[in-house]
Amino acid sequence: MKRFIAAATAIVFLALLPTRADTICPPPRCLTIQVPVAPGLKVPDNHVRVILPGGYDASQTYPVLYLLHGAGGSYQEWTQNTDIVSFTSAYRVIVAMPDSGHNADAGWYADWIDGSRHWESFHINDVIPYVEATYHGNGKRAIAGLSMGGYGAMYYAAAHPGEFKAAAEFSGAVDITYGAPVSGAAFSLLHQIFGTPDDRVWGNQLTDLKNWQAHNPKDMAAKLAGTKLFLACGDGFPGGKHEDPSNPGAYFIEGGAYQLNLSFAHALDQAHIPHTDSFYGPGAHTWPYWQDDLHWVLPQIMQTLV
């Protein structure tokens, strides 16, 4: 029960921690665009932030990393809270950061069962082709994300086999049925406050459990065969390299995320799917750790995109 409460709390508060002021996102390397939404699709925000590689040359083609945000963030989140603009300048890769709703309208990278949101269709069918046609993608792509975005990265990679050569998640909600059906009731109650997935996303967790499982990275583990996988998470205990005594809740949240990560990793092992892990011990659900995770994973992802 204690593990369930911690894990459920992790999903509840995914990436709802305070953000810093937006860092400089200077053109021509860093741009904010709006991707046309296909007729019939419903998304409240079609913004995508794009970071071009240093020395970008439109006569060449490039791989693309799709980097996803958490439930409390937006397409601006990674540039608001990390050194991503300067850090990625050394890599020959385009970074695209689409919006997927936030707070009470967090989209969970899903086509909602009630038909009111079509985030998955928008990202896969509209954002990817548009970004790669506009900025000369070469068809080699990876996906990564934090918290809710960590869920999105693993779900998209599993739901669309072969679309992404690599997928990475940082403190991700990679087992959305952990504690079901109790967790589903809690999510519905807290949706308006924290952006947890209510019945509109995948249905009622009790009566529509199969649909939740059909969108759950843990249950889709076998579909990740052939994708280079990276998992990163702290264990929620103090003593890490980025201590923040003023935010004790962030440690509790990360402890819950760690349980979800262990559940997902076990499912991958059971399916004989290789994965590279950075379960780094003490750490909290905060941005300094996710910046470290990006620094850890991007050089490895680049090896898959050559």
C-alpha positions as CSV (number, residue, x, y, z in Angstrom):
1,M,0.0,0.0,0.0
2,K,2.8,2.4,0.8
3,R,4.4,1.8,-2.6
4,F,1.0,2.3,-4.3
5,I,0.5,5.6,-2.5
6,A,3.9,6.9,-3.4
7,A,3.6,5.8,-7.0
8,A,0.1,7.2,-7.4
9,T,1.3,10.5,-5.9
10,A,4.1,10.6,-8.4
11,I,1.6,10.5,-11.3
12,V,-0.6,13.1,-9.6
13,F,2.2,15.6,-9.2
14,L,4.1,14.9,-12.4
15,A,6.3,17.8,-13.2
16,L,4.1,20.3,-11.4
17,L,7.1,21.8,-9.6
18,P,8.0,25.5,-10.0
19,T,9.8,26.5,-13.1
20,R,12.5,29.1,-13.6
21,A,12.1,32.0,-16.0
22,D,12.5,31.2,-19.6
23,T,16.2,31.2,-20.7
24,I,17.3,32.9,-23.9
25,C,16.0,31.1,-27.0
26,P,17.6,33.1,-29.7
27,P,16.9,32.7,-33.4
28,P,18.0,31.5,-35.8
29,R,18.9,28.4,-33.7
30,C,15.9,28.4,-31.4
31,L,12.5,29.0,-32.9
32,T,8.8,28.7,-31.9
33,I,6.5,27.5,-34.7
34,Q,2.9,26.5,-35.1
35,V,2.2,23.3,-36.9
36,P,-1.0,23.1,-39.0
37,V,-3.6,20.8,-37.4
38,A,-5.2,18.3,-39.7
39,P,-9.0,18.7,-40.2
40,G,-11.0,16.8,-37.6
41,L,-8.2,16.8,-35.0
42,K,-8.7,18.7,-31.7
43,V,-5.7,20.1,-29.8
44,P,-5.7,23.3,-27.7
45,D,-2.1,24.3,-28.6
46,N,-0.2,23.6,-31.8
47,H,3.1,25.3,-30.8
48,V,6.4,23.5,-31.2
49,R,9.7,24.8,-30.0
50,V,12.6,23.8,-32.4
51,I,16.3,24.0,-31.7
52,L,18.5,23.7,-34.7
53,P,22.1,22.3,-34.5
54,G,25.0,24.7,-34.5
55,G,26.0,25.6,-38.0
56,Y,22.6,24.5,-39.4
57,D,22.7,24.2,-43.2
58,A,19.4,23.9,-45.0
59,S,21.2,22.1,-47.9
60,Q,21.9,19.1,-45.5
61,T,19.6,16.7,-43.7
62,Y,19.5,16.0,-39.9
63,P,18.2,13.5,-37.4
64,V,15.5,14.7,-35.0
65,L,15.1,14.3,-31.3
66,Y,11.5,14.8,-30.1
67,L,11.6,16.0,-26.5
68,L,8.4,15.9,-24.5
69,H,7.3,17.9,-21.5
70,G,5.6,17.1,-18.2
71,A,2.0,17.6,-17.0
72,G,2.7,21.0,-15.5
73,G,4.8,22.3,-18.4
74,S,4.5,23.2,-22.1
75,Y,6.6,23.3,-25.3
76,Q,8.7,25.9,-23.5
77,E,9.5,23.8,-20.5
78,W,12.9,22.4,-21.5
79,T,14.3,25.8,-22.5
80,Q,12.8,27.4,-19.3
81,N,14.6,25.0,-17.0
82,T,17.8,23.6,-18.6
83,D,20.8,24.5,-20.6
84,I,19.4,22.6,-23.6
85,V,20.1,25.4,-26.1
86,S,23.8,25.7,-25.4
87,F,24.2,22.0,-24.6
88,T,22.8,20.7,-28.0
89,S,24.9,23.1,-30.0
90,A,27.7,20.5,-30.1
91,Y,25.4,17.8,-31.6
92,R,24.2,17.4,-35.2
93,V,20.6,17.0,-34.3
94,I,17.4,19.0,-34.5
95,V,15.4,19.0,-31.2
96,A,11.6,19.5,-31.5
97,M,9.5,20.1,-28.4
98,P,5.7,19.9,-29.1
99,D,3.0,21.0,-26.7
100,S,0.7,18.4,-25.1
101,G,-1.5,20.4,-22.8
102,H,-0.7,21.2,-19.2
103,N,-2.1,21.3,-15.6
104,A,-5.9,20.6,-15.7
105,D,-5.6,20.2,-19.5
106,A,-2.6,17.9,-19.6
107,G,-3.0,15.7,-22.6
108,W,-1.1,12.5,-21.7
109,Y,0.1,12.1,-25.3
110,A,-3.2,10.5,-26.1
111,D,-6.2,10.6,-28.4
112,W,-8.8,10.9,-25.7
113,I,-11.5,8.3,-25.6
114,D,-14.2,11.0,-25.4
115,G,-13.0,12.5,-28.7
116,S,-12.1,15.9,-27.3
117,R,-8.3,15.7,-27.8
118,H,-6.1,14.1,-30.4
119,W,-2.6,14.6,-29.2
120,E,-1.2,11.3,-30.5
121,S,-2.6,11.8,-34.0
122,F,-1.4,15.4,-34.0
123,H,2.2,14.6,-32.9
124,I,2.7,11.5,-35.1
125,N,0.8,12.5,-38.2
126,D,1.2,16.3,-38.2
127,V,4.2,17.4,-36.1
128,I,6.7,14.8,-37.2
129,P,6.1,15.2,-41.0
130,Y,5.9,19.0,-40.7
131,V,9.1,19.5,-38.7
132,E,11.1,17.1,-40.8
133,A,9.9,18.6,-44.1
134,T,10.5,22.1,-42.9
135,Y,13.9,21.6,-41.4
136,H,15.2,18.8,-43.5
137,G,15.0,15.8,-41.3
138,N,16.6,12.6,-42.6
139,G,14.1,10.1,-41.3
140,K,16.2,9.1,-38.3
141,R,14.6,10.1,-35.1
142,A,14.5,9.5,-31.3
143,I,12.1,10.5,-28.6
144,A,12.6,11.4,-24.9
145,G,10.7,13.1,-22.1
146,L,10.4,13.7,-18.4
147,S,7.5,12.6,-16.1
148,M,4.3,12.7,-18.2
149,G,6.6,13.1,-21.2
150,G,8.6,10.1,-20.1
151,Y,5.3,8.2,-20.4
152,G,4.7,9.7,-23.8
153,A,8.2,8.8,-25.1
154,M,7.8,5.1,-24.2
155,Y,4.2,4.9,-25.3
156,Y,4.8,6.5,-28.7
157,A,7.8,4.2,-29.3
158,A,5.8,1.1,-28.4
159,A,2.6,2.2,-30.3
160,H,4.6,3.1,-33.4
161,P,7.3,0.4,-33.8
162,G,10.1,1.5,-36.1
163,E,9.2,5.1,-35.9
164,F,11.9,5.9,-33.4
165,K,15.4,4.4,-33.2
166,A,15.8,5.3,-29.5
167,A,13.5,6.3,-26.7
168,A,14.4,7.7,-23.2
169,E,12.4,8.5,-20.2
170,F,13.4,10.5,-17.1
171,S,11.3,9.8,-13.9
172,G,8.5,8.8,-16.2
173,A,5.0,7.5,-15.5
174,V,5.8,4.3,-17.3
175,D,3.2,2.1,-15.6
176,I,-0.1,4.0,-15.6
177,T,-2.1,1.1,-14.2
178,Y,0.1,0.7,-11.1
179,G,-2.4,0.3,-8.2
180,A,-5.4,-0.1,-10.5
181,P,-8.4,0.4,-10.1
182,V,-7.8,2.6,-7.0
183,S,-5.4,4.8,-8.9
184,G,-8.0,5.6,-11.6
185,A,-10.5,6.9,-9.0
186,A,-7.8,9.1,-7.5
187,F,-6.7,10.4,-10.9
188,S,-10.3,11.5,-11.7
189,L,-10.7,13.3,-8.4
190,L,-7.5,15.2,-8.8
191,H,-7.6,15.9,-12.6
192,Q,-8.8,19.5,-12.3
193,I,-6.1,20.4,-9.8
194,F,-3.1,18.4,-11.1
195,G,-3.8,17.3,-14.6
196,T,-4.0,13.6,-13.8
197,P,-5.7,11.4,-16.5
198,D,-9.5,11.4,-15.8
199,D,-12.0,9.2,-17.5
200,R,-11.9,11.3,-20.7
201,V,-8.4,10.1,-21.5
202,W,-8.6,6.3,-21.6
203,G,-12.0,5.7,-19.9
204,N,-12.8,4.5,-16.5
205,Q,-9.9,2.5,-15.1
206,L,-12.3,-0.1,-13.6
207,T,-14.6,-0.7,-16.6
208,D,-12.0,0.3,-19.3
209,L,-8.9,-1.3,-17.9
210,K,-8.1,-3.0,-21.2
211,N,-7.9,0.4,-22.9
212,W,-5.6,1.6,-20.1
213,Q,-3.4,-1.4,-20.6
214,A,-3.4,-0.9,-24.3
215,H,-1.8,2.5,-23.7
216,N,0.5,1.4,-20.8
217,P,4.3,1.1,-21.6
218,K,4.6,-1.7,-19.1
219,D,2.0,-3.8,-20.8
220,M,3.4,-2.9,-24.2
221,A,7.0,-3.8,-23.3
222,A,7.4,-6.5,-26.0
223,K,6.5,-3.9,-28.7
224,L,9.7,-2.0,-27.8
225,A,11.9,-4.7,-29.4
226,G,14.5,-3.2,-31.7
227,T,14.3,0.3,-30.0
228,K,17.3,1.5,-28.0
229,L,15.9,2.2,-24.6
230,F,17.1,4.4,-21.8
231,L,15.6,4.7,-18.3
232,A,16.6,7.3,-15.7
233,C,15.2,7.9,-12.2
234,G,16.3,8.6,-8.7
235,D,15.0,6.6,-5.7
236,G,13.5,9.6,-3.8
237,F,16.0,9.5,-0.9
238,P,18.0,12.6,0.1
239,G,21.7,12.7,-0.4
240,G,21.9,13.3,-4.1
241,K,24.0,15.8,-6.0
242,H,21.2,18.4,-6.2
243,E,19.9,18.6,-2.7
244,D,16.8,20.8,-2.1
245,P,15.7,20.7,1.6
246,S,13.0,23.3,0.8
247,N,11.1,20.9,-1.4
248,P,10.6,17.7,0.5
249,G,7.6,16.7,-1.6
250,A,9.9,16.3,-4.6
251,Y,11.7,13.4,-2.9
252,F,8.4,11.6,-2.1
253,I,7.3,12.1,-5.7
254,E,10.5,10.7,-7.1
255,G,10.2,7.7,-4.8
256,G,6.8,6.9,-6.5
257,A,8.2,7.4,-9.9
258,Y,11.0,5.0,-9.0
259,Q,8.4,2.3,-8.3
260,L,6.9,2.8,-11.7
261,N,10.3,2.6,-13.3
262,L,11.1,-0.6,-11.5
263,S,7.8,-2.1,-12.6
264,F,8.5,-1.1,-16.2
265,A,12.1,-2.4,-16.1
266,H,10.9,-5.7,-14.8
267,A,8.4,-6.0,-17.7
268,L,11.2,-5.2,-20.2
269,D,13.3,-7.9,-18.6
270,Q,10.4,-10.4,-18.7
271,A,10.0,-9.6,-22.4
272,H,13.8,-9.9,-23.0
273,I,14.0,-6.3,-24.2
274,P,17.4,-4.7,-23.6
275,H,17.5,-1.4,-21.8
276,T,20.2,0.9,-20.4
277,D,19.4,2.3,-17.0
278,S,20.6,5.2,-14.9
279,F,18.9,4.5,-11.5
280,Y,21.3,6.8,-9.7
281,G,20.1,6.4,-6.2
282,P,19.3,9.5,-4.1
283,G,17.5,12.2,-6.0
284,A,14.4,14.3,-6.3
285,H,11.7,15.1,-8.9
286,T,13.4,18.3,-9.9
287,W,15.0,19.9,-13.0
288,P,18.6,19.6,-12.1
289,Y,18.3,15.8,-12.3
290,W,16.5,15.9,-15.6
291,Q,19.1,18.2,-17.1
292,D,21.7,15.6,-15.9
293,D,19.6,12.9,-17.5
294,L,19.6,14.7,-20.9
295,H,23.4,15.1,-20.7
296,W,23.7,11.4,-19.9
297,V,21.5,10.2,-22.7
298,L,22.0,12.5,-25.7
299,P,25.5,11.2,-26.6
300,Q,24.2,7.7,-26.5
301,I,21.1,8.5,-28.5
302,M,23.3,10.2,-31.2
303,Q,25.1,6.9,-31.7
304,T,21.8,5.3,-32.8
305,L,21.1,8.2,-35.2
306,V,24.2,8.0,-37.3
